[in-house]
Amino acid sequence: MKIFNIDEELKQKVKPGIIISGFTVFLIYILFNIGNIFQMISQFVGLFEYLLFGIVIAYVLNQPMKIIEECIVKKFQPESFIYRKKRGLSIFITLILFVCLMITLASIIIPNIIESLITLISNISNIISSIFNNIDKIFMYFNIDFRTNDITSINELINMPWQNIVKGLLDFLTKNADGIMANATNFLSTFGVVFTSFIFSLYLLGNKEKFLRQFRKLIAAIFGYKITRVIFHYAHKTNIVFSSFITGQLVEAAILWILYYSTMLLFGFPYPELIATVISIFSFVPFFGPIAAMFVGAFLILSENVFQAFWFMVYFQILSQIEDNFIYPRVVGGTVGLPGIWVLLSIFIFGDLFGIFGTIIAVPSAACIYSLISELVNLVLRKRKLKITETTIKQLSK
């Protein structure tokens, strides 16, 4: 005997309301416990820290490895020894190139950067004084009756014993036993994570087809045929966007370093190694990175010569136009395809969520999300046979 006799029509009316109410309660619960949820996720992710870092390293190393492997396939016959060992040789050559890059950085670039930093630190008092003197020259050039020397706090700042302060700070960092032990422990811990992740990455690169096949089988077993096809489709698009973006950004950073270093030497700008390195590193952060690099470079040059600092900003803008119009489109390409407003918004959102790393991955991540939402919206509009223009909405004939 039925206690409640509810007809089917009433059920169909009530069911959507129950689902929406349940989803709303679930969403409110998530919003109120967002901190605890993120903490649980971070703890879970921490269990697979080595594997996740290994996947990231393998993904980056896979870009040059693919190019080397494709060259081996084109140049050698399938029966040859080199062709049969193409994967191992590709990994070996990639590692050799990586080691050569590290040796170049350690023997040529880094010592020059350290020398520039030592010069800056050892002459910090003179540099600060020179900067304010150059600012006074700018005021004098524009007939502005104001001098920074009139401000007492600036004179106190200039006359501070900067060399003794820096020396005392370095002595404290080197002589403090706790600091040494903490730094040594952190270094060993970080080295252990990096080394273990690197070993994981070699295993992943050597058997990437096998691991990908196993992962695809797992996805298909969980989600079924239709959903799995959709996941594979968007995973493929995401891989294209990220691989093109990472490869392009690395190549562009190298080109920018060579371009700025050589031209700064040509025009006689000071600190060419340090400023070129800052520009190439900051190029990974879209929009804000180049602006910050320009001001850092101009500030460093301002300590030497005010007019050189001005001409550096002009020179930087000219090279930025060359980069934006000739280098970036050819190196990175148009695979990202994200409107400018979304680029800016993605940098803020991903930067707040994940810090510096978030600003680096903001553009390709937002491009993938933008593409997914665009395809879903267009699919819904096609099913409802709607055509949207800038000013009208039309119902297409069925």
C-alpha positions in Angstrom: 0.0 0.0 0.0 1.4 3.4 -1.1 1.5 6.0 1.7 2.1 8.9 -0.7 0.3 8.9 -4.0 2.2 11.5 -6.2 1.4 11.6 -9.9 4.2 11.6 -12.5 3.5 15.2 -13.6 4.1 16.5 -10.1 7.3 14.5 -9.8 8.6 16.0 -13.0 7.9 19.5 -11.7 9.4 19.0 -8.2 12.5 17.0 -9.4 14.4 20.0 -11.0 13.7 22.1 -7.8 15.1 19.4 -5.6 18.2 19.0 -7.8 18.9 22.8 -7.8 18.3 23.1 -4.1 20.7 20.2 -3.4 23.3 21.7 -5.7 22.9 25.1 -4.0 23.4 23.6 -0.6 26.5 21.7 -1.8 27.9 24.9 -3.4 27.4 26.9 -0.2 29.1 24.1 1.8 32.1 24.3 -0.5 32.3 28.1 -0.3 32.2 28.1 3.5 34.8 25.3 3.7 37.0 26.3 0.8 40.1 26.6 3.0 39.8 23.1 4.4 39.1 21.7 0.9 42.2 23.3 -0.5 44.2 22.0 2.5 43.0 18.5 1.8 43.8 18.8 -1.9 47.3 20.1 -1.1 47.9 17.2 1.3 46.7 14.7 -1.3 48.9 16.3 -4.0 51.8 16.3 -1.6 51.7 12.5 -1.5 52.6 12.5 -5.2 55.0 15.4 -5.2 57.9 13.5 -6.8 55.7 12.0 -9.5 54.1 15.4 -10.3 57.4 17.2 -10.5 58.7 14.3 -12.6 55.8 14.7 -15.0 56.5 18.5 -15.3 60.2 17.8 -16.0 59.4 15.1 -18.5 56.9 17.3 -20.3 59.5 20.1 -20.7 62.3 17.7 -21.8 59.9 16.0 -24.1 59.8 19.0 -26.4 63.4 18.9 -27.6 63.4 15.1 -27.4 60.5 14.9 -29.9 62.4 17.0 -32.4 65.6 14.9 -32.1 63.6 11.7 -32.4 61.8 13.0 -35.5 65.2 13.8 -37.1 66.5 10.3 -36.4 63.4 8.8 -38.0 63.9 10.9 -41.1 67.6 10.3 -41.5 68.1 6.6 -40.7 66.6 3.4 -42.0 64.4 1.3 -39.7 66.9 -1.6 -39.8 69.8 0.6 -38.5 71.1 0.5 -34.9 70.5 4.2 -34.4 66.9 3.9 -35.5 66.2 1.0 -33.2 67.7 2.9 -30.2 66.2 6.3 -31.2 64.4 6.8 -27.9 67.5 6.2 -25.7 69.7 8.3 -28.1 67.1 11.1 -28.1 67.0 11.2 -24.3 70.8 11.1 -24.1 71.3 14.0 -26.6 68.6 16.0 -24.8 70.4 15.6 -21.5 73.8 16.5 -23.2 72.2 19.7 -24.5 70.8 20.4 -21.1 74.2 19.9 -19.4 75.9 22.1 -22.0 73.3 24.8 -21.3 74.0 24.5 -17.5 77.8 24.7 -18.1 77.3 27.8 -20.3 75.2 29.4 -17.6 77.6 28.4 -14.8 80.8 29.4 -16.6 79.9 32.5 -18.6 76.6 34.1 -17.7 76.3 33.6 -14.0 79.9 34.8 -13.1 79.2 38.1 -15.0 75.9 38.5 -13.3 77.5 37.9 -9.9 80.2 40.4 -10.8 77.5 43.0 -11.6 75.7 42.3 -8.4 78.9 42.6 -6.3 79.7 45.9 -8.0 76.2 47.1 -7.2 76.3 46.0 -3.5 79.8 47.3 -2.9 79.0 50.7 -4.3 75.4 50.9 -3.1 75.9 54.2 -1.2 77.5 55.9 -4.3 74.8 54.4 -6.5 72.0 55.8 -4.4 73.7 59.2 -4.3 74.2 59.1 -8.1 70.5 58.2 -8.6 69.3 61.2 -6.6 71.9 63.5 -8.3 70.6 62.4 -11.7 67.1 63.1 -10.5 68.2 66.6 -9.5 69.7 67.0 -13.0 66.3 66.1 -14.5 64.6 68.8 -12.3 67.3 71.3 -13.4 66.8 70.5 -17.1 63.0 71.2 -16.8 63.7 74.3 -14.6 61.9 72.8 -11.6 63.0 74.6 -8.4 63.2 71.4 -6.2 66.2 69.4 -5.1 66.3 66.0 -3.4 69.2 67.2 -1.2 66.7 69.4 0.6 64.9 66.4 2.0 66.6 65.3 5.3 65.5 61.7 5.1 67.1 61.3 1.7 70.4 62.6 3.0 70.2 60.2 5.9 69.5 57.4 3.5 72.5 58.3 1.4 74.8 58.6 4.4 73.8 55.3 5.9 76.8 52.8 6.2 75.5 50.6 3.5 78.7 48.6 3.1 78.8 47.8 6.8 75.1 46.9 6.7 75.5 44.5 3.8 78.7 43.0 5.3 76.9 42.5 8.7 74.0 40.8 7.0 76.3 38.4 5.1 78.3 37.7 8.2 75.0 36.9 10.1 73.8 34.6 7.4 77.2 32.7 7.2 78.0 32.6 10.9 74.6 31.7 12.3 74.7 28.0 13.0 70.9 27.6 13.0 70.8 29.5 9.7 73.5 27.3 8.2 71.8 24.1 9.3 68.4 25.3 8.1 69.8 26.3 4.7 71.8 23.1 4.4 68.7 21.0 5.3 66.5 22.9 2.9 69.1 22.6 0.1 69.4 18.8 0.7 65.6 18.4 0.8 65.2 20.4 -2.4 68.0 18.6 -4.1 66.4 15.3 -3.1 63.1 16.3 -4.5 64.6 17.5 -7.8 66.9 14.5 -8.2 64.1 12.0 -7.5 61.7 13.8 -9.8 64.4 13.8 -12.5 64.8 10.0 -12.2 61.0 9.7 -12.5 61.1 11.9 -15.6 63.6 9.6 -17.3 61.4 6.6 -16.7 58.4 8.5 -18.1 60.3 9.7 -21.2 61.6 6.2 -21.9 58.2 4.6 -21.8 55.9 7.5 -22.4 53.7 5.6 -24.9 53.1 2.8 -22.5 52.2 5.1 -19.6 49.9 7.2 -21.8 48.2 4.0 -23.0 47.7 2.8 -19.4 46.3 6.3 -18.4 43.9 6.3 -21.4 42.7 2.8 -20.5 42.0 4.0 -16.9 40.0 7.0 -18.2 38.0 4.9 -20.6 37.2 2.3 -17.9 35.9 5.1 -15.5 34.0 7.4 -17.9 32.9 5.2 -20.9 33.2 5.7 -24.6 31.4 9.1 -25.2 32.9 11.0 -22.3 36.3 9.5 -22.9 36.3 10.8 -26.5 35.5 14.3 -25.2 38.3 14.1 -22.6 40.8 12.9 -25.2 39.8 15.7 -27.6 40.4 18.5 -25.1 43.5 16.8 -23.7 45.0 16.8 -27.2 44.1 20.4 -27.7 45.6 21.3 -24.3 48.8 19.4 -25.1 49.2 21.4 -28.3 48.6 24.7 -26.6 51.0 24.0 -23.7 53.8 22.3 -25.8 53.8 25.2 -28.3 53.7 27.8 -25.6 56.5 26.2 -23.5 58.8 25.6 -26.5 58.1 29.0 -28.0 58.7 30.8 -24.7 62.0 29.0 -24.1 63.2 29.8 -27.6 62.0 33.4 -27.3 63.8 33.9 -23.9 67.1 32.7 -25.5 66.6 34.9 -28.5 65.8 37.9 -26.3 68.9 37.3 -24.1 71.2 37.2 -27.2 69.4 40.2 -28.8 69.5 42.5 -25.7 73.0 41.4 -24.6 74.6 42.1 -28.0 72.8 45.4 -28.7 73.5 46.6 -25.1 77.2 45.9 -25.7 77.0 47.7 -29.0 75.3 50.8 -27.6 77.5 50.8 -24.5 74.8 50.3 -21.8 76.1 49.2 -18.4 75.3 45.8 -16.8 74.4 44.1 -20.1 74.6 40.5 -18.7 72.4 41.3 -15.7 69.8 43.3 -17.5 69.6 40.9 -20.5 69.1 38.0 -18.0 66.3 40.0 -16.1 64.6 40.7 -19.5 64.7 37.1 -20.6 63.4 35.7 -17.3 60.7 38.3 -17.0 59.5 37.5 -20.6 57.8 34.4 -19.2 55.3 36.6 -17.4 53.0 38.1 -20.1 52.2 41.8 -20.1 53.6 42.8 -16.8 57.0 41.0 -17.2 58.4 43.3 -20.0 57.2 46.4 -18.2 58.9 45.4 -14.9 62.1 44.4 -16.8 62.2 47.8 -18.4 62.0 49.7 -15.1 64.5 47.4 -13.4 67.0 48.0 -16.3 66.4 51.7 -16.3 66.8 51.9 -12.5 70.1 50.1 -12.7 71.4 52.3 -15.5 70.1 55.4 -13.7 72.9 54.8 -11.2 75.4 55.4 -13.9 73.9 58.0 -16.2 70.5 59.6 -16.4 70.5 60.1 -20.1 71.5 56.5 -20.7 68.5 55.4 -18.6 66.2 57.5 -20.7 67.7 56.2 -24.0 67.5 52.6 -22.6 63.7 53.0 -22.2 63.4 54.3 -25.8 65.7 51.4 -27.0 63.6 48.9 -25.0 60.4 50.1 -26.6 61.9 49.8 -30.1 63.1 46.2 -29.5 59.8 45.4 -27.8 58.0 46.4 -31.0 60.3 44.2 -33.0 59.7 41.3 -30.6 55.9 41.7 -30.6 55.6 42.0 -34.4 58.4 39.8 -35.8 59.9 37.4 -33.1 56.9 36.4 -31.0 54.4 35.6 -33.8 57.0 33.4 -35.6 58.4 31.6 -32.5 55.4 31.2 -30.2 52.8 31.5 -33.0 49.1 32.0 -32.8 48.2 28.7 -31.1 47.1 30.4 -27.9 44.5 32.6 -29.6 43.3 34.4 -26.4 41.7 37.9 -26.6 43.7 40.6 -24.8 41.2 41.2 -22.0 41.2 37.5 -21.0 45.0 37.5 -21.1 45.0 40.3 -18.5 42.3 38.8 -16.4 44.0 35.3 -16.4 47.3 36.8 -15.1 45.5 38.3 -12.1 43.4 35.2 -11.3 46.2 32.6 -11.8 48.7 34.9 -10.1 46.5 35.2 -7.0 45.9 31.4 -6.9 49.4 30.1 -7.7 51.8 33.0 -7.4 54.6 33.5 -9.9 54.1 30.0 -11.3 50.4 30.9 -11.9 51.4 34.0 -13.9 53.6 31.9 -16.2 50.9 29.2 -16.9 48.1 31.8 -16.9 47.9 32.4 -20.7 47.9 28.7 -22.0 45.6 27.6 -19.1 43.1 30.4 -19.8 43.3 29.7 -23.6 42.3 26.0 -22.9 39.5 27.1 -20.7 38.3 29.7 -23.2 38.4 27.2 -26.0 36.4 24.7 -23.9 33.7 27.2 -22.9 33.5 28.5 -26.5 32.9 25.1 -28.0 30.3 24.2 -25.3 28.4 27.5 -25.9 28.4 27.0 -29.6 27.3 23.4 -29.2 24.3 24.5 -27.1 23.4 27.3 -29.5 23.5 24.8 -32.5 21.2 22.4 -30.6 18.7 25.2 -29.8 19.1 26.5 -33.4 20.0 30.0 -32.3 22.1 32.5 -34.2 23.6 35.4 -32.1 24.9 38.6 -33.7 26.1 41.8 -32.1 22.6 43.3 -31.9 20.1 40.5 -32.6 19.2 36.9 -31.8 17.6 34.7 -34.5 15.8 31.4 -34.4 17.0 29.3 -37.3 14.5 27.2 -39.2 14.3 23.5 -38.2 
